[in-house]
Amino acid sequence: MPEKFWPGQEVPKTAIYGLYHDRTGKYAGKEHDRPLRKGDPFPRAVKDHHYREK
């Protein structure tokens, strides 16, 4: 299973990250994808969602 990242955690590498539902793992959609830079914190997420690298 892909690694999960939570808001406030440090971004491990520069990449595009998508949001996924915590319980079902369902992808939240392209409109929630974020290009994030290594060392920055993950931004706030939709309730009950986490980030995964795309």
N, C-alpha and C positions, 0 to 999 in steps of 0.2 A: 504494500500500500504506500502511496506517495506521502512524503512528509507534510505534516500540517503546520501552519504558522498562524499565530494569533496577533490581533492588534496590539501594538506596543513592543512586540518582539523586534529584535534587530534583523534586518534583511540579510540573509547569508551570502547572496550573490546577485549582481545586477541581472535582471530578467523580467519577463512579464508574468504576473501572478493573477490567477483567477479566484473567484469566490465559490465556495462549495458549502452545501448545507451540512451541519454537524452530524445529524443523525442519519440522513439518507445518502449523503455524499453527492447529491444532485448538483450539477453545475448551475450557477446563478445566471449565466448569460454573458455574452461578449461585452455588454454595456458596463459590466462590473470589473473587467480586466484592467489591471494597472501596471504600467512600466515602473519598476521600483529599482533604486540604486543600493548597492551593497553598503551596509552600515547605517542606513536610514531606518527609522522605525516603521513597522507596518501601520498603515492608517486605520481609522475606525472602519468597521465592517457592518454589513447588514446583520440584524439580530439573528443569532443561532447559526452563523456562518464563519468559516475560517478560510485562509488563503492556501493555495497550492501553486507551485511553479507550473506554468503552461508548457 
